[in-house]
């Protein structure tokens, strides 16, 4: 009897345990976004408490009141050109402007409307920059910028492709962003220099792997209008512009006039000496005549002046800077020599018009500032701005025959 009473609690426990087991449900879980609304209020309160009052950033700009300014692109006599395309967060203006020039030239010469890939050129330009960096053991500029004749040099070596064949963009991407890509290449090349690791193949393979990750590998062959071809075949048979037919014209006092010269700026990283250096009056006369004769030009120079205002699409030289009558080769060289004029932007001249206050040029611009005004992708440059601040231009050789005959052999 005592034994059975002693076993009773154990039996009851077994019965209760079975009962609980029988009643329990099987739980499930799901993935959900983590939220902590109150912590967000903490972060906001801390930020507000620690926030320092900052005065608004003011920049001195010209007051355009009373000036006779162009208002729309329709006022200009234009050459054919593709619609403006934004370069995003990148230093590709040199390639966008020159590629746009080549598209216009393809139409002028062959009546063909083609949109070309800028990124194909940019990819191979980075490879060639890295190659020279290795061969010069680090004593060579490696930046995002370059020059117009770099496009032509790359085309001769690697050809070109239509825009749809190579965009340099990932699915869903709207704007280029080369900040991380460039930083990685720059950091890598500095490590190469630090370690004296001058193996050209290894370096170029690494640079290509960085480029491939960010903007994709350029095609070795493309499909165009039902035919397969290489980029060089596409250049020769479809685009049909000849890179050697384009001339660089410079006007600086740092070299003798009527001779070939080097344009001494960081973006001329391979120290090209193919610039035809001419007096400023000849520079401007030739530029004006070329555009009026139906040519377009790529021009490069400085866009940092107070008379450069994106919200009015205008670039001009205010009299408080220098009166128009005093803009000459000395004023131009002075600004270049003291670095208030730098080679910081490249653009495409696609039209012109005459007004009572002089000649104005229609500028196609890939920069972000060109999209703040009423004519997205365009600026209106007064001739004085080109005369003082634009250092060189590129145009087909047939537009500058007079200059070329005067160049010293």
C-alpha positions as semicolon CSV with decimal commas, in nm:
position;residue;x (nm);y (nm);z (nm)
1;X;0,000;0,000;0,000
2;X;0,278;0,241;0,085
3;X;0,459;0,154;-0,239
4;X;0,156;0,241;-0,458
5;X;0,107;0,573;-0,279
6;X;0,473;0,651;-0,334
7;X;0,431;0,599;-0,712
8;X;0,126;0,827;-0,743
9;X;0,307;1,160;-0,798
10;X;0,516;1,008;-1,076
11;X;0,206;0,877;-1,254
12;X;0,034;1,208;-1,223
13;X;0,337;1,387;-1,362
14;X;0,341;1,158;-1,663
15;X;-0,029;1,222;-1,726
16;X;0,015;1,600;-1,692
17;X;0,322;1,597;-1,919
18;X;0,136;1,406;-2,189
19;X;-0,153;1,646;-2,159
20;X;0,069;1,953;-2,204
21;X;0,253;1,793;-2,495
22;X;-0,075;1,710;-2,663
23;X;-0,205;2,075;-2,632
24;X;0,112;2,263;-2,755
25;X;0,105;2,427;-3,101
26;X;0,396;2,449;-3,346
27;X;0,521;2,808;-3,381
28;X;0,655;2,963;-3,702
29;X;0,866;3,271;-3,781
30;X;0,913;3,515;-4,067
31;X;1,169;3,768;-4,187
32;X;1,073;4,128;-4,132
33;X;1,243;4,465;-4,146
34;X;1,388;4,567;-3,813
35;X;1,230;4,880;-3,670
36;X;1,295;5,084;-3,358
37;X;1,096;5,406;-3,397
38;X;1,187;5,541;-3,057
39;X;1,559;5,506;-3,125
40;X;1,511;5,719;-3,435
41;X;1,369;5,993;-3,215
42;X;1,678;5,961;-2,995
43;X;1,908;5,998;-3,297
44;X;1,711;6,295;-3,424
45;X;1,718;6,470;-3,086
46;X;2,093;6,414;-3,051
47;X;2,158;6,547;-3,403
48;X;1,945;6,855;-3,338
49;X;2,123;6,924;-3,010
50;X;2,473;6,883;-3,160
51;X;2,398;7,061;-3,487
52;X;2,610;7,369;-3,545
53;X;2,457;7,668;-3,714
54;X;2,625;7,726;-4,048
55;X;2,610;8,048;-4,243
56;X;2,484;8,003;-4,601
57;X;2,762;7,958;-4,856
58;X;2,780;8,267;-5,072
59;X;2,958;8,287;-5,405
60;X;3,026;8,611;-5,588
61;X;2,843;8,608;-5,922
62;X;2,779;8,864;-6,193
63;X;2,448;9,052;-6,200
64;X;2,312;9,003;-6,552
65;X;2,043;9,270;-6,525
66;X;2,028;9,489;-6,834
67;X;2,232;9,256;-7,055
68;X;2,103;9,135;-7,391
69;X;2,131;8,758;-7,340
70;X;2,021;8,464;-7,554
71;X;1,716;8,289;-7,413
72;X;1,674;7,965;-7,609
73;X;1,874;7,728;-7,827
74;X;1,633;7,803;-8,114
75;X;1,797;8,144;-8,159
76;X;2,118;7,983;-8,283
77;X;2,222;7,853;-8,624
78;X;2,322;7,499;-8,537
79;X;2,512;7,202;-8,674
80;X;2,351;6,862;-8,632
81;X;2,431;6,701;-8,297
82;X;2,285;6,437;-8,073
83;X;2,090;6,546;-7,767
84;X;2,302;6,631;-7,461
85;X;2,390;6,343;-7,230
86;X;2,494;6,391;-6,866
87;X;2,831;6,253;-6,753
88;X;2,711;6,193;-6,397
89;X;2,959;6,190;-6,111
90;X;3,271;6,145;-6,319
91;X;3,555;6,334;-6,487
92;X;3,461;6,226;-6,840
93;X;3,387;6,569;-6,995
94;X;3,687;6,536;-7,229
95;X;3,538;6,218;-7,374
96;X;3,176;6,335;-7,384
97;X;3,265;6,656;-7,568
98;X;3,497;6,491;-7,820
99;X;3,264;6,196;-7,881
100;X;2,984;6,446;-7,947
101;X;3,212;6,623;-8,195
102;X;3,281;6,294;-8,374
103;X;2,908;6,217;-8,393
104;X;2,848;6,555;-8,556
105;X;3,138;6,492;-8,792
106;X;2,996;6,154;-8,889
107;X;2,678;6,334;-8,992
108;X;2,858;6,623;-9,163
109;X;3,077;6,391;-9,367
110;X;2,846;6,094;-9,430
111;X;2,494;6,203;-9,326
112;X;2,483;5,923;-9,068
113;X;2,326;5,974;-8,726
114;X;2,501;5,750;-8,474
115;X;2,516;5,767;-8,095
116;X;2,858;5,646;-7,982
117;X;2,977;5,500;-7,653
118;X;3,189;5,731;-7,441
119;X;3,263;5,459;-7,186
120;X;3,442;5,236;-7,436
121;X;3,701;5,510;-7,481
122;X;3,717;5,586;-7,108
123;X;3,784;5,220;-7,024
124;X;4,084;5,193;-7,253
125;X;4,213;5,537;-7,160
126;X;4,238;5,422;-6,797
127;X;4,427;5,112;-6,913
128;X;4,673;5,327;-7,108
129;X;4,716;5,567;-6,817
130;X;4,804;5,273;-6,594
131;X;5,045;5,138;-6,856
132;X;5,236;5,466;-6,864
133;X;5,226;5,489;-6,484
134;X;5,412;5,157;-6,470
135;X;5,660;5,244;-6,745
136;X;5,739;5,580;-6,582
137;X;5,753;5,412;-6,239
138;X;5,486;5,635;-6,093
139;X;5,602;5,961;-6,252
140;X;5,288;5,998;-6,461
141;X;4,952;6,159;-6,392
142;X;4,667;5,921;-6,317
143;X;4,347;6,123;-6,294
144;X;3,995;6,117;-6,429
145;X;4,059;6,391;-6,685
146;X;4,221;6,378;-7,026
147;X;4,233;6,565;-7,357
148;X;4,037;6,557;-7,681
149;X;4,319;6,398;-7,876
150;X;4,315;6,110;-7,628
151;X;3,983;6,002;-7,778
152;X;4,137;5,998;-8,124
153;X;4,444;5,812;-8,001
154;X;4,231;5,549;-7,828
155;X;4,011;5,508;-8,135
156;X;4,314;5,440;-8,354
157;X;4,424;5,164;-8,116
158;X;4,096;5,017;-7,992
159;X;3,824;5,146;-8,224
160;X;3,484;5,260;-8,098
161;X;3,135;5,113;-8,052
162;X;2,776;5,240;-8,061
163;X;2,631;5,354;-7,731
164;X;2,394;5,061;-7,696
165;X;2,683;4,812;-7,724
166;X;2,858;4,939;-7,413
167;X;2,698;5,178;-7,163
168;X;2,924;5,129;-6,863
169;X;2,607;5,116;-6,651
170;X;2,449;4,840;-6,446
171;X;2,083;4,745;-6,467
172;X;1,870;5,013;-6,307
173;X;2,155;5,264;-6,289
174;X;2,058;5,614;-6,402
175;X;2,380;5,814;-6,366
176;X;2,748;5,727;-6,381
177;X;2,932;5,729;-6,050
178;X;3,306;5,672;-6,084
179;X;3,411;5,787;-5,737
180;X;3,463;5,440;-5,585
181;X;3,610;5,296;-5,904
182;X;3,865;5,575;-5,940
183;X;3,955;5,566;-5,570
184;X;4,023;5,192;-5,589
185;X;4,245;5,227;-5,896
186;X;4,432;5,519;-5,744
187;X;4,487;5,339;-5,413
188;X;4,608;5,029;-5,594
189;X;4,856;5,220;-5,811
190;X;4,996;5,400;-5,507
191;X;5,058;5,061;-5,348
192;X;5,236;4,951;-5,666
193;X;5,459;5,258;-5,642
194;X;5,521;5,209;-5,270
195;X;5,623;4,846;-5,317
196;X;5,811;4,893;-5,647
197;X;5,585;4,626;-5,795
198;X;5,631;4,730;-6,158
199;X;5,495;4,419;-6,329
200;X;5,303;4,568;-6,619
201;X;5,087;4,265;-6,690
202;X;4,986;4,223;-6,325
203;X;4,908;4,592;-6,290
204;X;4,702;4,612;-6,608
205;X;4,513;4,293;-6,522
206;X;4,428;4,439;-6,182
207;X;4,318;4,773;-6,328
208;X;4,098;4,589;-6,578
209;X;3,944;4,380;-6,300
210;X;3,849;4,700;-6,113
211;X;3,705;4,853;-6,429
212;X;3,519;4,533;-6,516
213;X;3,359;4,522;-6,172
214;X;3,231;4,880;-6,189
215;X;3,156;4,948;-6,556
216;X;3,176;4,607;-6,722
217;X;3,413;4,461;-6,978
218;X;3,395;4,624;-7,322
219;X;3,291;4,397;-7,609
220;X;3,549;4,245;-7,841
221;X;3,284;4,219;-8,114
222;X;2,950;4,392;-8,162
223;X;2,631;4,341;-8,358
224;X;2,535;4,641;-8,568
225;X;2,248;4,642;-8,818
226;X;2,259;4,265;-8,847
227;X;2,636;4,238;-8,893
228;X;2,914;4,126;-8,659
229;X;3,225;4,343;-8,641
230;X;3,510;4,449;-8,416
231;X;3,526;4,801;-8,270
232;X;3,799;4,893;-8,519
233;X;3,588;4,769;-8,807
234;X;3,293;4,970;-8,676
235;X;3,510;5,284;-8,677
236;X;3,643;5,221;-9,027
237;X;3,325;5,103;-9,197
238;X;3,038;5,275;-9,013
239;X;3,161;5,587;-8,835
240;X;3,418;5,655;-9,106
241;X;3,591;5,951;-8,945
242;X;3,969;5,953;-8,962
243;X;4,135;6,041;-8,630
244;X;4,439;6,193;-8,800
245;X;4,218;6,451;-8,975
246;X;4,154;6,645;-8,654
247;X;4,370;6,935;-8,546
248;X;4,442;7,079;-8,199
249;X;4,476;7,458;-8,195
250;X;4,625;7,631;-7,889
251;X;4,699;7,996;-7,807
252;X;4,946;8,051;-7,525
253;X;5,256;8,270;-7,491
254;X;5,452;7,992;-7,318
255;X;5,559;7,856;-7,658
256;X;5,650;8,014;-7,991
257;X;5,363;8,095;-8,223
258;X;5,323;7,902;-8,549
259;X;5,492;7,598;-8,404
260;X;5,382;7,270;-8,249
261;X;5,375;7,285;-7,871
262;X;5,291;7,087;-7,560
263;X;4,981;7,194;-7,371
264;X;5,119;7,202;-7,018
265;X;4,832;7,087;-6,801
266;X;4,784;6,774;-6,584
267;X;4,521;6,626;-6,816
268;X;4,779;6,611;-7,095
269;X;4,927;6,323;-6,899
270;X;5,124;6,175;-7,190
271;X;5,275;6,518;-7,279
272;X;5,134;6,544;-7,629
273;X;5,311;6,805;-7,841
274;X;5,065;6,805;-8,131
275;X;4,904;7,141;-8,043
276;X;4,933;7,409;-8,310
277;X;5,014;7,726;-8,115
278;X;4,887;8,045;-8,284
279;X;4,833;8,410;-8,188
280;X;4,506;8,486;-8,011
281;X;4,356;8,691;-8,294
282;X;4,413;8,403;-8,537
283;X;4,275;8,160;-8,278
284;X;3,950;8,353;-8,247
285;X;3,912;8,436;-8,617
286;X;3,956;8,072;-8,712
287;X;3,718;7,948;-8,442
288;X;3,442;8,189;-8,545
289;X;3,478;8,117;-8,914
290;X;3,477;7,739;-8,861
291;X;3,144;7,744;-8,673
292;X;2,986;7,983;-8,923
293;X;3,102;7,753;-9,206
294;X;2,912;7,459;-9,056
295;X;3,182;7,290;-8,850
296;X;3,152;7,209;-8,483
297;X;3,444;7,218;-8,242
298;X;3,545;7,072;-7,911
299;X;3,690;7,342;-7,683
300;X;3,859;7,314;-7,344
301;X;3,932;7,561;-7,068
302;X;3,805;7,718;-6,748
303;X;3,445;7,744;-6,622
304;X;3,498;7,891;-6,276
305;X;3,445;8,264;-6,331
306;X;3,183;8,491;-6,175
307;X;3,031;8,554;-6,519
308;X;2,963;8,182;-6,557
309;X;2,611;8,122;-6,426
310;X;2,429;7,795;-6,477
311;X;2,082;7,922;-6,386
312;X;2,088;8,158;-6,684
313;X;2,283;7,919;-6,912
314;X;2,532;8,201;-6,967
315;X;2,910;8,250;-6,968
316;X;3,050;8,599;-7,020
317;X;3,327;8,824;-6,889
318;X;3,212;9,106;-6,659
319;X;3,372;9,448;-6,698
320;X;3,482;9,447;-6,331
321;X;3,705;9,151;-6,419
322;X;3,848;9,296;-6,739
323;X;3,687;9,523;-7,003
324;X;3,634;9,361;-7,339
325;X;3,883;9,589;-7,515
326;X;4,161;9,473;-7,283
327;X;4,121;9,100;-7,340
328;X;4,438;9,003;-7,523
329;X;4,711;8,740;-7,515
330;X;4,867;8,897;-7,206
331;X;4,545;8,888;-7,003
332;X;4,490;8,533;-7,118
333;X;4,843;8,415;-7,037
334;X;4,844;8,597;-6,701
335;X;4,543;8,397;-6,585
336;X;4,684;8,069;-6,712
337;X;5,021;8,131;-6,548
338;X;4,876;8,220;-6,207
339;X;4,631;7,926;-6,222
340;X;4,313;8,134;-6,221
341;X;4,256;7,979;-6,562
342;X;4,281;7,600;-6,553
343;X;4,191;7,326;-6,796
344;X;3,894;7,201;-6,599
345;X;3,620;7,137;-6,855
346;X;3,564;7,029;-7,216
347;X;3,255;7,119;-7,420
348;X;3,117;7,100;-7,773
349;X;3,046;7,415;-7,979
350;X;2,738;7,341;-8,191
351;X;2,603;7,679;-8,301
352;X;2,642;8,053;-8,326
353;X;2,445;8,376;-8,348
354;X;2,524;8,745;-8,386
355;X;2,378;9,000;-8,146
356;X;2,440;9,371;-8,098
357;X;2,681;9,288;-7,816
358;X;2,889;9,042;-8,020
359;X;2,903;8,678;-8,123
360;X;2,746;8,413;-7,902
361;X;2,813;8,041;-7,922
362;X;2,578;7,754;-7,843
363;X;2,756;7,505;-7,619
364;X;2,656;7,144;-7,565
365;X;2,772;7,050;-7,216
366;X;2,771;6,713;-7,034
367;X;2,828;6,869;-6,690
368;X;2,564;6,885;-6,419
369;X;2,559;7,266;-6,414
370;X;2,426;7,270;-6,767
371;X;2,098;7,129;-6,637
372;X;2,009;7,403;-6,391
373;X;1,873;7,653;-6,642
374;X;1,592;7,669;-6,896
375;X;1,789;7,487;-7,168
376;X;1,907;7,156;-7,014
377;X;2,242;7,044;-7,152
378;X;2,333;7,379;-7,308
379;X;2,513;7,702;-7,233
380;X;2,542;8,030;-7,421
381;X;2,902;8,157;-7,432
382;X;2,989;8,511;-7,530
383;X;3,293;8,541;-7,757
384;X;3,488;8,727;-7,484
385;X;3,462;8,425;-7,257
386;X;3,617;8,201;-7,521
387;X;3,885;8,458;-7,591
388;X;3,989;8,490;-7,227
389;X;3,918;8,146;-7,078
390;X;3,913;7,872;-7,345
391;X;4,265;7,752;-7,411
392;X;4,235;7,521;-7,712
393;X;3,997;7,373;-7,965
394;X;3,980;7,068;-8,192
395;X;3,832;7,076;-8,541
396;X;3,858;6,901;-8,877
397;X;4,169;7,001;-9,071
398;X;3,966;7,135;-9,364
399;X;3,837;7,414;-9,136
400;X;4,189;7,540;-9,055
401;X;4,371;7,522;-9,388
402;X;4,486;7,882;-9,353
403;X;4,647;7,814;-9,018
404;X;4,814;7,494;-9,127
405;X;4,985;7,658;-9,425
406;X;5,140;7,912;-9,188
407;X;5,270;7,658;-8,938
408;X;5,648;7,631;-8,934
409;X;5,775;7,298;-9,054
